[in-house]
Amino acid sequence: MGIINLGILGGFSGKVGPVVGGNWKGIDYMRGYVIPANPNTPSQQTQRTKFGAMVDIARSILTTIIHTYWDPFAVEMSGFNRFIQANINLLDGSNQFDADCVGSLGTLEPITDLVGYYDDGTGETSVTWTQDVFGNGLLTDSIFFAAYNRISGQLIATSISTTRDDETAVVTSPAGLSGNKIVCICFPFRGTGAEFTVADSLVVYAGDV
């Protein structure tokens, strides 16, 4: 049974005849009731596998990246869903997050010339970039840097305050991996509250040193 909340012209939830109503992020909606089909074609199996992998990736970085750098800019879609939407068609052939994927989206000037390094003896993963600033970038912008392990799904973010003019950042990853198993995600950010802004990320593989 559907429940009409605001009179006959208002929003409602549930099923009323052939119409389904609800509220999503404060927006009332209505749609026709459709009994979903569930064909199990190869293409649909492939898409379900890709979507499942994408959800697992998003969950692995939920608190570190999505809550902080995607949720504040969510409009009519959660940061979690926006991250999946931005990346699901960018996964590699093994449905893994790679250097074509997106770690952040924003309007702040990004960094340039990002290069990643990985020392398989110590596990030290580092990046360097060029400190040149253009547009609305500032040398004092903070830098987010994290190393993402494509095999385990572990994300290790730097805990040291780094700024654009430092031109380098370091984290310690597990030792004994090859560089193509580590993806470096790096982007500037600035401000708090209404003034909070981030840049589009640069994502690169960590080359062996």
Stockholm file with secondary structure:
# STOCKHOLM 1.0

chainA/1-209         MGIINLGILGGFSGKVGPVVGGNWKGIDYMRGYVIPANPNTPSQQTQRTKFGAMVDIARSILTTIIHTYWDPFAVEMSGFNRFIQANINLLDGSNQFDADCVGSLGTLEPITDLVGYYDDGTGETSVTWTQDVFGNGLLTDSIFFAAYNRISGQLIATSISTTRDDETAVVTSPAGLSGNKIVCICFPFRGTGAEFTVADSLVVYAGDV
#=GR chainA/1-209 SS CCEESSSTTSCEEEEETTEEEEEETTEEEEEECCCCCCCCCHHHHHHHHHHHHHHHHHHHTIIIIIHHHTGGGCSSSCHHHHHHHHHTTTCCTTSCCCTTSCSCCCSBCCCEEEEEEECTTTCEEEEEEECCCCTTCCTTCEEEEEEEETTTCCEEECCSCCBGGGCEEEEECCSSCCGGGEEEEEEEEECSGGGCEEBCCEEEEEEEC
#=GC SS_cons         CCEESSSTTSCEEEEETTEEEEEETTEEEEEECCCCCCCCCHHHHHHHHHHHHHHHHHHHTIIIIIHHHTGGGCSSSCHHHHHHHHHTTTCCTTSCCCTTSCSCCCSBCCCEEEEEEECTTTCEEEEEEECCCCTTCCTTCEEEEEEEETTTCCEEECCSCCBGGGCEEEEECCSSCCGGGEEEEEEEEECSGGGCEEBCCEEEEEEEC
//
